[in-house]
Amino acid sequence: MPKVQVLNMQGTAVGEIELSESVFGITPNVHVLHSAVVSQLASARRGTQSALLRGEVRGGGRKPWRQKGTGRARSGSSRSPVWRGGGVVFAPKPRKYGFKLPKKVRRLALHSALSSKVMEQQLIVLDALNMGEAKTREMVKVLKALNVDKKAMIVMDAMDEAVQRCARNLEGVKTTDVAGMNVMDILRHDILVMTKAAVSKTEEVLA
């Protein structure tokens, strides 16, 4: 089982925690991680682009010129795709790009993302995160004590409004609860900060 030091808000080690092998100690599956990220990006696409087919463009009802005898190519409508102002061939229409991965694949992707943070020593476990005053400077103090100077994701067992307010003005810092964790957020942040309660809940949910 992988072991990680437990720190307090002052950055001092106060103990050690054993992490679940099945959640935090597997060999990351790169293919599954890629599939999970692609799925999230596809679901985020708005898919509102639209253009008109030749049958949807207004006008073009009259044949531009007679079929034979003009010396020009035959033409049946001025709204043909080869004419200026005509319709679009295979015009894009509003659609949903998202696709769902099987539940087991989504779970394996989360396991892989969390395990990669442990392998790269980018996981910090806090004994607790209690902000006495909902001020940005309080969160800055905590992150400085933890030597976090990169993009960080803070995960709690349940959402804490004070923590959210402390971190929302800090660039590159995201706060969430265990239920709101996703693969792309874990991978795009350099450091993952979790409370002991969040670790326990994650192991309970993802076991």
N, C-alpha and C positions, 0 to 999 in steps of 0.2 A: 504493500500500500504506500502511495506517495505521502510524504509528510511535509508540512509547511509551517513556518513559524507564525504565531499569532502575535500581532502588535497592538498596542493601544494607540489612542489618538495623538500621543506625543512621539510615536515612532519607536517606542521601547518594546523589546520582546517580552511578552508576559506568559509565554507557553508555546505549545506545539499542538498541531491538530493532524490527525490521520484522515486522509481523504479516501473516499470510496474508489476502489480500483476500477469498477465498471463505469463510473461517471468521469473521474478525473485522471485515470491512469491507463487509458487505452492508447493504442497507436493510431494517431489521427488518419482518417480516411480522406485523402485529398480529393478524390473523385466525388465523394458524397458532399464534401464541403463546397466544391464548385457547383454542384447541382442545386444545393440549398441557396447559395448566393444568386445564381441565375434565376431561380424561382422567385426570390424576393424582388429582384430588380424588374422582372417581367410583370409581377403583380403591381408594382409601383407605376408602371407606364399608364398614362391616361387614356391612350387609344381613342382620341377624339378626332383624328385627321379624317377628312372627307373630301371627295371630289365628285364631279358629275359624270355619269356615263352618257353615251351619245343619245340615249332615249330620255334622259333627264334634262338636257340642255334645252332652253326655250327656243322655239323657232325651228327652221329647217324642214318645215312641212312640204314646201314646194320643191319640185325637182329643178335644180339650177338651170339646166338647159336640156334640150331634147337629146334623146339617146344617140341618134346617128346624124351624120352629115355636118358636124361642126368642126371636125378635125381634132377635137379635144377628147381627153379621156372621159369615159362615161362617169356620171356622178348622180347619185340619187338624193343626196342631202348635203346642205351646207354645214351641218353639224357633225359630219363625219370626223373621226379623230385625225385625219390627215389635213383637215382644214383649220385655219386659224379661227378660234372661237368655238371649235367643236368639242365633243366630249373627250374623256380620257379613257384609254384602253386599260382594262383591269383597274379601274379607279379604286383607291383605298376607301374603305368605309369604317365607321366607328365599330370597334371590336374590343374584346378583352384579351390581353396577352397572357394573363396569369395562368399558371397551372399548378396543381397540387401534387406534392410528393407523398408517397405512402407514409403512414404514421411512423413505422419503424425506421425509415430512412431519415425523417426529420429528427427523430430522437438520436439516431447515430450521428447526425451532423452536429447536434448540440454537444454530445459527448466528445466528439472529435475537437470541436472548437475549445471547449473547456480544458481538455487534456493538452492541447497545444500550448495554452497559456501556462500550464504547470510545467511542461517540458522546457519552455523558453524562459522560465523563472519570471513570468510577467503577472503572476497572481499574488495579490496581497490580501491577507485575511486579518480583519480587525475584530477585536473582542466585542466592540460596540461602537456605534456612531451616534452620539447624542449631541446635537447642536443646541447649546444654551440660548444663543441669540441668533435669530435668522438673518445673519449678515454675511455678505460675500467674503469679507476679510476672515471670518471664522473658518470657512472652508479652505481659504488660501493657506491659513496656518496649518491645518491638518495635512493638506497635500504637501506642503513644504517639509513638514516633519517626517512624512513618509518618503521623501525624495522623489516625488512624482512631478516631473516637469514636462511630461508628454501628454498626449491625448489619453484620458482616463474614463473608464466606465465604472460607476459606483452602483453596486447591486445590494439591495436590502431585502429582508424577508417580506416586508410590507412597505408601501409607500409612506414616506414621512414628509409632511409639508415643509417643515423647517429645513430639512436637508435639501429638498428641491429648491427652495427659495435661496438658500446659500450658494447653490451651484449653478443656477440658471443663467447667471451673467458671465460665467467663466467659459471662455472659448475652448472647445475641445473636451469639455467635461459633460458627461451625460449621467443622469440618475434614473434608475428604474427599480422595479421589484423583480422577484424571481419569475413571476408569470409573464413579465414583459421582456424577458431576455430573448434575443434572437441571434442567429449565427452571424449575420452581417455586422451587427453592432459590436459583437465580441471581437470579431476579426479586425474591424477598422479602428478600434481603440488599442493603443499600445499597452496600456496597463489595465488590468481588471482588479478592482477593489471590491471585496465581498466581506460582509459581516459574518461572524460565526453562525448566527441564526439563519442567514441567507444560504450558507453552505449546507447546513443541516436540511433546510427545506428543499434545496436543489437536489440533494441526494435522495430525499424522500419522494420527490415528484418524478425524478428521472431514473430511479433505480429499476 
